[in-house]
Structures are given as C-alpha cells and as structure tokens.
C-alpha cells in the first residue's frame, strides 16, 4: 500500500485502485495511464510541482493540458513560478516522477486542483507509483489536500 492509499484510508475516503503495466518508453505518464486504463483524458490528472525558488506548490490538472504558470502563480499569490526540478520534486514528495501522487507526499505542500475536476463524478490521479492510479471524488481529493479548485490551464 502506497502512502497515498494509507492517507485516503486513514481519512475514510472511498477510492478505487487501477493498475496497469507501465511502459518504460512511454513519453507521457498521464496519457499512458488514460490509454491503458481506458479512461477519458479529462478524467485523468497529473501532479506537477512548481516553485518560486523559496516555496514549492502542487498543481493537479488534466493529463492532456499544459499548466499556465501565470494562473497558478496568481492562485498561490506569487509573482512568478517555474516548474520544480524533477529531483527536488521526488525528494519533497517521496515519489518518483511519473508516479507522484498529490496525496501522501512527504512534505505537505499548498495544492490547487484545476477547476475542470469539480464537475466530474470521479477523477483519477497517480496512486504513488508508475502504473498505479487511484479514482476518487474530486471533492474528497480537495478535502484531504485542503486544496481549492482553480482554473490553471493554458
């Protein structure tokens, strides 16, 4: 059981586990998950870490979209943000890139979830390792992360 699953379980949040055979040559972890789990792209979300060089933040957005750094900076009250170095993202989250879950990270960071998730009955995020996604209600994810729904798409 990954840290993400443990956190959801301890918070009594209902979730489903979806495993697939990860292809080491896959160019996009998120698109691979959607394809192999036979899910709509707008239901599968990726977890990205951004920084202003002092603080780190997390944005959860659909796998088929790009993050708008200006919008996410505004959401966190920062002037400017850039993508975090993958090695730092791995160290802070405790997960490997391609398997970074927004839930159960080593260091709890301020998080936003793209507003498109709010209208879904179920969304899918990484379960904490490559080849493992978890499905849950967007409101449950927001609650466990103390996250807000914000438009962060390009």
Protein Blocks (a to p, Z undefined) as FASTA:
>chain_A
ZZklmmmmmnopacddddddddfkbmblklmmmmmnopafklpccdddddehlaccdddd
dfkbccdfklmmmmnopabdcdddfklmmmmnopaehiacfehpabacdddddfklmmpm
bdcddehighiacdddfklmmmmnopacddfbZZ
